[in-house]
Amino acid sequence: MLIVIAVLLLLFVLSPVVGAIVVAAAIVFEGVELVFWRRVLARYRIGAGPEAMVGEAAVVVERCEPAGTVRVRGEIWKARCDAGAAPGDAVRILAVDGLTLDVEPAPG
């Protein structure tokens, strides 16, 4: 955006020499800004989608023997727990299979 403004200034307002300096400065500034934001945003991992749920904790809503339901992030999901779990028990998500979560009792 800054480059567009600099080019418009070059074409309609500034003299050619000063306009060229402004355009060059805008290009350098945009390059530095691009590098800066890439470095800053590289620190953050995107945690979206069902694959990001693996390893999270959930709470059993309906008894899982082996099928039931659990609450994760405020949402109710179908769950499958081979070891079995009672309502209120904490479980850990092992995998996501469609709209069903494979869970196991949480350690501790």
N, C-alpha and C positions, 0 to 999 in steps of 0.2 A: 504494500500500500504506500509506503514511504517513497518507493522508487517511482511510482506513478505520479505522486505529487511533485517530486523533483523534476521529472520529465515535463510535466505541464508548466512548471515554473520556467524551465529552460526555454520552452517553445513560446510562451506568451508574456513573460515578465522580465526575466533576467537577461543580461548580456551573454553572448555565447561562452566567454571564458568563465565567468562566475557560474553560469548554469552548468557547465561541464564539471566544475569543482563540486557543486551541490549534488549532481547526479552521482559522481564518484563517491562522495561521502555517504550518500544514501545506500549505495551498493555495499560499501564496507560495513555500514551499520547493520544492514539486513543480514549480511553473512555472520557477523559477530552474534547477533541475536539468535540466528538459527543454531549456531554451535552451542550457545548458552542454554537454550531451551531443550535441546537434545540431551545435554549432560544432566540437566535437572530432572527431566522426565524419565530418564533411564533408571533412576533410583526407585521408581514406583512400579510395582507389579500389578497387572490387571487381574483382579480376582472375580471373574464373572463366569456364568454358565455352570452346569451341573458338575463338570470336572473339578471345579474349584472347591466343591463340597467334600471331597474325599479327605478323610482325616479329621473332619470337624466333629464336634460333640452334638448329640441330639438327645431329646427326652422322649421316652415312650408315652404315647397317648392311649393306644389300645394294645392289649397284651399281644406280644409277638410270639406265636407258637406254631409254626415258624413265621406266619404272616400276621401283620398288624399295621399300626400307623405310628409315626413319630413326628415331633415338631422340631423343625430346623429353621433358624432365622425367622421365626414367626409364621412359618408355613407348615401345613400338614402334608406329609408324604406317606405313601405306602412303603412298608418296610418288610424285610425278610431277615429273620434272625434265627439261625439254626440252633443256637444255644438256648434260645428263649429269653424273654425279658418281660417283667411286669410293668404296669403303668407307673410312671414316675421314675423309673430306672434311667440312668444315664447310659447311652450307647455311643459308639464311635462308628462313623461311616467308613465302610471298606471300599464300596464301589457303587456306581450308578448304572442301573440296567433299565433303560427307558425311563419310566416314571416310578420305578421301584428302587429303593435304596437297600443295599446289602449292609447290614450292621452287625456289630458284635458288642457284648457288654463292655463298658468302659473299665479299664483297670483302676483299681482302688475303690 
